[in-house]
Amino acid sequence: MTTVLIPSLADDLPLPDGLDVHVWDSGDELPDADVLARAEYYVMPYTFAPDTGDIVARMPQLKVIQTLTAGYEHVKPYMRDGITLCNARGVHDASTAELAVTLTLASLRGVPTFVEARRRGEWAFGFFEALADKTVLIVGYGAIGQAIEARLVPFECDVLRVARTARDGVAGFDSLPELLGRCDVVILICPLTDETRGMVDAKFLAAMPDGALLVNVARGGVVDTDALVAELSSRRIRAALDVTDPEPPPPGHALWTVPGLLMSPHVGGSSSAFRPRARRLVQAQLERYSVGEPLANVVVGPESS
Protein backbone atom coordinates (compact mmCIF):
# COMPACT_ATOMS: atom_id res chain seq x y z
CA MET A 1 0.00 0.00 0.00
CA THR A 2 1.16 3.49 -0.88
CA THR A 3 0.52 6.00 1.88
CA VAL A 4 -0.85 9.32 0.62
CA LEU A 5 -1.64 12.54 2.49
CA ILE A 6 -4.33 14.76 0.94
CA PRO A 7 -6.38 17.79 2.05
CA SER A 8 -10.08 17.47 2.80
CA LEU A 9 -11.11 19.04 -0.51
CA ALA A 10 -10.20 15.69 -2.11
CA ASP A 11 -11.29 13.32 0.65
CA ASP A 12 -14.28 11.93 -1.26
CA LEU A 13 -12.61 11.41 -4.62
CA PRO A 14 -12.79 7.94 -6.21
CA LEU A 15 -9.08 7.20 -5.92
CA PRO A 16 -7.26 4.12 -7.25
CA ASP A 17 -7.02 0.92 -5.24
CA GLY A 18 -3.80 0.31 -3.41
CA LEU A 19 -3.61 3.73 -1.79
CA ASP A 20 -3.59 4.23 1.96
CA VAL A 21 -5.20 7.69 2.03
CA HIS A 22 -5.07 10.04 5.02
CA VAL A 23 -6.61 13.51 5.21
CA TRP A 24 -4.81 16.49 6.70
CA ASP A 25 -5.49 20.22 6.49
CA SER A 26 -3.36 23.10 7.71
CA GLY A 27 -4.04 23.77 11.37
CA ASP A 28 -5.23 20.23 12.11
CA GLU A 29 -3.48 17.89 14.51
CA LEU A 30 -0.69 16.10 12.67
CA PRO A 31 -1.35 12.54 11.48
CA ASP A 32 0.10 9.71 13.56
CA ALA A 33 3.87 9.39 13.40
CA ASP A 34 3.65 5.99 11.72
CA VAL A 35 1.52 7.49 8.93
CA LEU A 36 4.04 10.27 8.37
CA ALA A 37 6.88 7.74 8.42
CA ARG A 38 5.26 5.80 5.55
CA ALA A 39 3.94 8.70 3.47
CA GLU A 40 5.19 8.77 -0.13
CA TYR A 41 2.85 11.31 -1.73
CA TYR A 42 1.79 14.60 -0.16
CA VAL A 43 -0.83 16.98 -1.58
CA MET A 44 -0.27 20.27 0.20
CA PRO A 45 -3.36 22.09 1.47
CA TYR A 46 -4.18 25.28 -0.41
CA THR A 47 -2.57 27.76 1.95
CA PHE A 48 0.80 29.38 2.51
CA ALA A 49 0.76 28.56 6.25
CA PRO A 50 4.18 27.37 7.49
CA ASP A 51 2.85 24.07 8.86
CA THR A 52 2.15 22.84 5.31
CA GLY A 53 5.90 22.88 4.68
CA ASP A 54 7.17 22.00 8.15
CA ILE A 55 5.42 18.64 7.95
CA VAL A 56 7.73 17.54 5.11
CA ALA A 57 10.61 16.98 7.55
CA ARG A 58 8.47 14.36 9.33
CA MET A 59 8.02 12.28 6.16
CA PRO A 60 11.35 10.47 5.51
CA GLN A 61 9.90 8.29 2.71
CA LEU A 62 8.33 11.18 0.83
CA LYS A 63 8.74 10.99 -2.94
CA VAL A 64 6.25 13.53 -4.32
CA ILE A 65 4.91 16.90 -3.19
CA GLN A 66 1.89 18.15 -5.13
CA THR A 67 1.01 21.80 -4.57
CA LEU A 68 -2.41 23.29 -5.23
CA THR A 69 -0.77 26.58 -6.13
CA ALA A 70 0.78 27.50 -9.46
CA GLY A 71 3.71 29.19 -7.73
CA TYR A 72 6.02 26.99 -5.70
CA GLU A 73 8.72 29.27 -4.31
CA HIS A 74 7.24 28.75 -0.83
CA VAL A 75 7.92 25.00 -1.07
CA LYS A 76 11.54 25.10 -2.20
CA PRO A 77 12.97 25.61 1.32
CA TYR A 78 11.48 22.26 2.35
CA MET A 79 12.73 20.25 -0.63
CA ARG A 80 15.45 17.62 -0.35
CA ASP A 81 17.09 15.14 -2.69
CA GLY A 82 14.77 12.45 -3.96
CA ILE A 83 11.55 14.49 -3.84
CA THR A 84 9.67 15.42 -7.00
CA LEU A 85 7.67 18.65 -6.87
CA CYS A 86 4.56 19.16 -9.01
CA ASN A 87 2.63 22.41 -9.19
CA ALA A 88 -1.01 23.15 -9.99
CA ARG A 89 -0.56 24.37 -13.54
CA GLY A 90 -4.02 24.70 -15.09
CA VAL A 91 -5.94 24.83 -11.82
CA HIS A 92 -5.86 28.62 -11.46
CA ASP A 93 -5.94 29.72 -15.08
CA ALA A 94 -9.63 30.64 -15.22
CA SER A 95 -9.87 32.16 -11.76
CA THR A 96 -6.69 34.25 -11.91
CA ALA A 97 -7.39 35.39 -15.47
CA GLU A 98 -10.84 36.56 -14.42
CA LEU A 99 -9.40 38.57 -11.56
CA ALA A 100 -6.70 40.11 -13.75
CA VAL A 101 -9.35 41.36 -16.15
CA THR A 102 -11.62 42.43 -13.28
CA LEU A 103 -8.89 44.52 -11.66
CA THR A 104 -8.02 46.06 -15.02
CA LEU A 105 -11.61 46.99 -15.89
CA ALA A 106 -12.45 48.17 -12.38
CA SER A 107 -9.42 50.46 -12.31
CA LEU A 108 -9.95 51.89 -15.78
CA ARG A 109 -13.70 52.40 -15.43
CA GLY A 110 -13.50 54.05 -12.01
CA VAL A 111 -15.27 51.41 -9.91
CA PRO A 112 -13.31 52.28 -6.71
CA THR A 113 -14.37 55.91 -7.18
CA PHE A 114 -18.02 54.87 -7.43
CA VAL A 115 -17.81 52.73 -4.28
CA GLU A 116 -16.24 55.53 -2.28
CA ALA A 117 -18.71 58.10 -3.61
CA ARG A 118 -21.68 55.93 -2.68
CA ARG A 119 -20.45 55.80 0.92
CA ARG A 120 -20.51 59.60 0.92
CA GLY A 121 -23.90 59.72 -0.75
CA GLU A 122 -22.45 61.29 -3.90
CA TRP A 123 -23.32 60.65 -7.56
CA ALA A 124 -19.83 60.46 -9.11
CA PHE A 125 -20.64 60.97 -12.77
CA GLY A 126 -17.58 61.47 -14.92
CA PHE A 127 -15.51 60.37 -17.90
CA PHE A 128 -13.52 57.15 -17.49
CA GLU A 129 -11.25 55.11 -19.68
CA ALA A 130 -12.27 52.03 -21.61
CA LEU A 131 -10.17 48.93 -22.13
CA ALA A 132 -11.08 49.11 -25.82
CA ASP A 133 -8.25 50.44 -27.99
CA LYS A 134 -5.69 50.03 -25.18
CA THR A 135 -2.41 48.14 -25.55
CA VAL A 136 -1.94 45.54 -22.83
CA LEU A 137 1.40 43.87 -22.05
CA ILE A 138 1.29 40.46 -20.35
CA VAL A 139 4.54 39.83 -18.49
CA GLY A 140 4.91 36.08 -17.98
CA TYR A 141 3.16 34.45 -20.91
CA GLY A 142 2.50 30.95 -19.61
CA ALA A 143 -0.77 29.09 -19.13
CA ILE A 144 -2.38 31.82 -17.03
CA GLY A 145 -1.04 34.51 -19.32
CA GLN A 146 -2.70 32.76 -22.24
CA ALA A 147 -5.95 32.56 -20.28
CA ILE A 148 -5.74 36.30 -19.57
CA GLU A 149 -5.25 37.07 -23.25
CA ALA A 150 -8.23 34.90 -24.21
CA ARG A 151 -10.42 37.02 -21.93
CA LEU A 152 -8.92 40.33 -23.07
CA VAL A 153 -9.39 39.81 -26.81
CA PRO A 154 -13.19 40.42 -26.82
CA PHE A 155 -12.56 43.85 -25.27
CA GLU A 156 -10.99 45.10 -28.51
CA CYS A 157 -7.57 45.77 -27.07
CA ASP A 158 -4.14 44.92 -28.45
CA VAL A 159 -2.12 42.34 -26.50
CA LEU A 160 1.67 42.10 -26.34
CA ARG A 161 3.43 39.14 -24.70
CA VAL A 162 6.69 38.76 -22.80
CA ALA A 163 8.23 35.68 -21.20
CA ARG A 164 11.62 34.66 -19.86
CA THR A 165 12.37 32.85 -23.12
CA ALA A 166 11.46 34.51 -26.42
CA ARG A 167 9.50 32.47 -28.95
CA ASP A 168 7.21 33.07 -31.89
CA GLY A 169 4.83 35.88 -30.94
CA VAL A 170 6.36 36.24 -27.47
CA ALA A 171 9.24 38.61 -26.72
CA GLY A 172 11.90 37.95 -24.10
CA PHE A 173 12.40 39.92 -20.91
CA ASP A 174 15.20 41.83 -22.64
CA SER A 175 12.53 43.52 -24.77
CA LEU A 176 10.75 45.04 -21.76
CA PRO A 177 12.45 48.48 -21.90
CA GLU A 178 11.18 49.02 -25.43
CA LEU A 179 7.72 47.49 -24.97
CA LEU A 180 6.81 49.22 -21.71
CA GLY A 181 6.66 52.64 -23.33
CA ARG A 182 4.01 51.40 -25.77
CA CYS A 183 1.61 49.94 -23.19
CA ASP A 184 -1.40 51.39 -21.41
CA VAL A 185 -1.76 48.37 -19.12
CA VAL A 186 0.94 46.00 -17.82
CA ILE A 187 -0.26 42.73 -16.28
CA LEU A 188 2.25 40.73 -14.24
CA ILE A 189 1.77 36.97 -14.09
CA CYS A 190 5.38 35.75 -14.02
CA PRO A 191 6.68 33.34 -11.35
CA LEU A 192 8.78 34.69 -8.49
CA THR A 193 12.37 33.64 -9.17
CA ASP A 194 15.81 35.10 -8.58
CA GLU A 195 15.47 36.72 -12.00
CA THR A 196 12.04 38.28 -11.42
CA ARG A 197 12.35 39.30 -7.76
CA GLY A 198 12.22 43.10 -7.72
CA MET A 199 12.09 43.18 -11.53
CA VAL A 200 9.44 45.91 -11.45
CA ASP A 201 11.73 48.54 -9.99
CA ALA A 202 11.99 52.30 -10.36
CA LYS A 203 13.50 51.96 -13.85
CA PHE A 204 10.75 49.59 -15.00
CA LEU A 205 8.02 51.85 -13.66
CA ALA A 206 9.61 54.98 -15.12
CA ALA A 207 9.44 53.36 -18.57
CA MET A 208 5.64 53.09 -18.32
CA PRO A 209 3.75 55.99 -19.92
CA ASP A 210 1.97 58.60 -17.82
CA GLY A 211 -1.44 57.32 -16.78
CA ALA A 212 -0.55 53.66 -17.35
CA LEU A 213 -1.93 50.91 -15.13
CA LEU A 214 0.15 48.17 -13.47
CA VAL A 215 -1.77 45.00 -12.52
CA ASN A 216 -0.01 42.38 -10.39
CA VAL A 217 -1.57 38.92 -10.11
CA ALA A 218 1.83 37.22 -9.88
CA ARG A 219 3.68 37.53 -6.55
CA GLY A 220 4.27 40.60 -4.44
CA GLY A 221 8.04 40.20 -4.56
CA VAL A 222 8.10 40.81 -8.31
CA VAL A 223 7.48 44.51 -7.56
CA ASP A 224 9.73 46.87 -5.61
CA THR A 225 7.08 48.22 -3.25
CA ASP A 226 8.94 51.41 -2.33
CA ALA A 227 9.42 52.27 -6.00
CA LEU A 228 5.74 51.64 -6.73
CA VAL A 229 4.59 53.73 -3.77
CA ALA A 230 6.77 56.60 -4.99
CA GLU A 231 5.20 56.46 -8.46
CA LEU A 232 1.67 56.19 -7.10
CA SER A 233 2.27 59.05 -4.69
CA SER A 234 3.15 61.26 -7.65
CA ARG A 235 -0.13 60.14 -9.32
CA ARG A 236 1.79 59.52 -12.55
CA ILE A 237 0.62 55.90 -12.89
CA ARG A 238 -1.98 53.67 -11.25
CA ALA A 239 -1.89 50.11 -9.95
CA ALA A 240 -4.12 47.19 -9.05
CA LEU A 241 -2.52 44.57 -6.83
CA ASP A 242 -3.79 41.15 -5.80
CA VAL A 243 -0.41 40.42 -4.21
CA THR A 244 1.87 42.67 -2.18
CA ASP A 245 5.25 42.77 -0.50
CA PRO A 246 4.88 42.58 2.45
CA GLU A 247 1.72 40.48 2.42
CA PRO A 248 -0.53 41.51 3.93
CA PRO A 249 0.71 45.06 4.42
CA PRO A 250 1.01 45.79 8.15
CA PRO A 251 -1.15 48.50 9.75
CA GLY A 252 0.04 51.93 8.75
CA HIS A 253 1.83 50.75 5.63
CA ALA A 254 1.74 53.15 2.68
CA LEU A 255 -0.11 50.61 0.51
CA TRP A 256 -3.25 51.18 2.60
CA THR A 257 -3.46 54.88 1.80
CA VAL A 258 -1.41 55.66 -1.31
CA PRO A 259 -3.57 57.14 -4.10
CA GLY A 260 -4.30 55.38 -7.36
CA LEU A 261 -4.25 51.86 -5.97
CA LEU A 262 -6.90 49.13 -6.05
CA MET A 263 -5.89 46.23 -3.82
CA SER A 264 -7.41 42.77 -3.36
CA PRO A 265 -6.25 40.26 -0.69
CA HIS A 266 -4.48 37.59 -2.80
CA VAL A 267 -7.67 36.00 -4.09
CA GLY A 268 -6.55 35.29 -7.65
CA GLY A 269 -7.09 31.56 -7.26
CA SER A 270 -9.70 31.73 -4.52
CA SER A 271 -12.97 31.30 -6.39
CA SER A 272 -15.57 28.68 -7.17
CA ALA A 273 -13.43 27.66 -10.16
CA PHE A 274 -10.66 26.37 -7.89
CA ARG A 275 -12.19 23.34 -6.19
CA PRO A 276 -13.34 21.30 -9.21
CA ARG A 277 -10.06 21.88 -11.05
CA ALA A 278 -7.98 21.07 -7.99
CA ARG A 279 -9.91 17.86 -7.44
CA ARG A 280 -9.43 16.81 -11.06
CA LEU A 281 -5.70 17.40 -10.78
CA VAL A 282 -5.34 15.42 -7.54
CA GLN A 283 -7.31 12.50 -8.94
CA ALA A 284 -5.41 12.42 -12.24
CA GLN A 285 -2.02 12.67 -10.56
CA LEU A 286 -2.74 9.87 -8.08
CA GLU A 287 -4.01 7.68 -10.90
CA ARG A 288 -0.75 8.26 -12.74
CA TYR A 289 1.33 7.61 -9.64
CA SER A 290 -0.51 4.40 -8.77
CA VAL A 291 0.33 2.81 -12.13
CA GLY A 292 3.82 4.23 -12.48
CA GLU A 293 3.02 6.72 -15.25
CA PRO A 294 4.94 10.03 -15.50
CA LEU A 295 3.40 12.79 -13.42
CA ALA A 296 2.17 16.06 -14.93
CA ASN A 297 3.34 19.52 -13.91
CA VAL A 298 6.76 18.41 -12.62
CA VAL A 299 8.75 21.56 -11.76
CA VAL A 300 11.51 20.01 -9.62
CA GLY A 301 12.71 16.48 -10.24
CA PRO A 302 13.80 14.16 -13.01
CA GLU A 303 10.90 14.99 -15.35
CA SER A 304 11.11 18.79 -15.03
CA SER A 305 12.22 20.85 -18.01
BAMARKOL-665250 format. One record per residue (C-alpha): x, y, z; residue in one letter. Coordinates in steps of 0.25 Angstrom, whole numbers, plus 5000, padded with zeros to 4 digits. Each point is the difference from the previous one (the first is absolute). Example, Ala and Ser with C-alpha at 12.3 -4.5 7.8 and 13.67 -1.06 7.14 Angstrom:
504949825031A500650144998S
//
This chain:
500050005000M500550144996T499750105012T499550134994V499650135008L499050094994I499150125004P498649995003S499650064987L500349874994A499649905011D498849954992D500749984987L499949864993P501549975001L500749874995P500149885008D501349975007G500150145007L500050025015D499350145000V500150095012H499450145001V500750125006W499750154999D500950115005S499750035014G499549865003D500749915010E501149924993L499849864995P500549895008D501549995000A500049864993D499150064989V501050114997L501249905001A499349924988R499550124992A500550004985E499050104994Y499650135006Y499050104995V500250135007M498850075005P499650134992Y500750105010T501350075002F500049965015A501449955005P499449875005D499849954986T501550014998G500549965014D499349874999I500949954988V501149985010A499249895007R499849924988M501349934997P499549914989Q499350124992L500249994985K499050104995V499550145004I498850054992Q499650145003T498650064997L500750134996T500650044987A501250075007G500949915008Y501150095006E499449985014H500349854999V501450004995K500650025014P499449875004Y500549924988M501149895002R500649914990D499149894995G498750085001I499350044987T499250135001L498750024991C499350134999N498550034997A500250044986R498650024994G499250005013V500150155001H499950054986D498550044999A500050065014S501250084999T499750054986A498750045004E500550085012L501150064991A499050054990V499150055012T501050085006L500450064987T498650044996L499650055014A501250095001S499850064986L498550025001R500150065014G499349905008V500850035013P499650154998T498549954999F500149925013V500650115008E499050104995A498849925003R500549995015R500050155000R498650014993G500650064987E499749984986W501449994994A499650024985F501350024991G500849954988F500849885002F500949914991E499649884993A500849884997L499750004986A501150064991D501049985011K501349934999T500249895011V501449935003L499949875007I501349975007V500249855002G499349944988Y499749865006G498749925001A499350115009I500650114991G499349934988Q498749995008A500150155003I500250034985E498849924996A499150085009R500650134996L499849984985V498550035000P500350135006F500650054987E501450035006C501349974994D500949895008V501549995001L500749895006R501349985008V500649885006A501349965006R500349924987T499750074986A499249924990R499150024988D499050125004G500650015014V501250095003A501149985011G500250085012F501150074993D498950074992S499350065012L500750144999P499550024986E498649945002L499650075013L500050144994G498949954990R499049945010C498850065007D499949875010V501149915005V499549875006I501049925008L499849855001I501549955000C500549905011P500850065011L501449964997T501450055003D499950074986E498650065002T500150045015R500050155000G499950014985M499050115000V500950105006D500150154999A500649994986K498949904995F498950095005L500650134995A500049934986A498549995001M499250124993P499350105009D498649955004G500449864998A499449895008L500949895007L499249875004V500749905008N499449865002V501349935000A500850015014R500250125008G501549995000G500050024985V499850155003V500950095008D498950065009T500850135004D500250034985A498549984997L499550085012V500950114995A499450004986E498649995006L500250115009S500450094988S498649964994R500849974987R499549864998I499049915007R500049855005A499249895004A500649895009L499549875004D501349975006V500950095008T501450005007D499949995012P498749925000E499150045006P500550145002P500150035015P499150115006P500550144996G500749954988H500050104988A499349894991L498750035008W499950154997T500850034988V499250064989P499749934987G500049855005L498949905000L500449885009M499449865002S500549905010P500749894992H498749944995V500549974985G499849855002G498950015011S498749984992S499049904997S500849964988A501149945009F499449885007R499649924988P501350034993R500849965012A499249875002R500249964986R501550035001L500249925013V499249884994Q500750004987A501450015007Q499749885010L499549924988E501350024993R500849975012Y499349885004S500349934986V501450064999G499750104989E500850134999P499450115008L499550134994A500450145004N501449965006V500850125003V501149945009V500549864997G500449914989P498950034991E500050155001S500550084988S
//
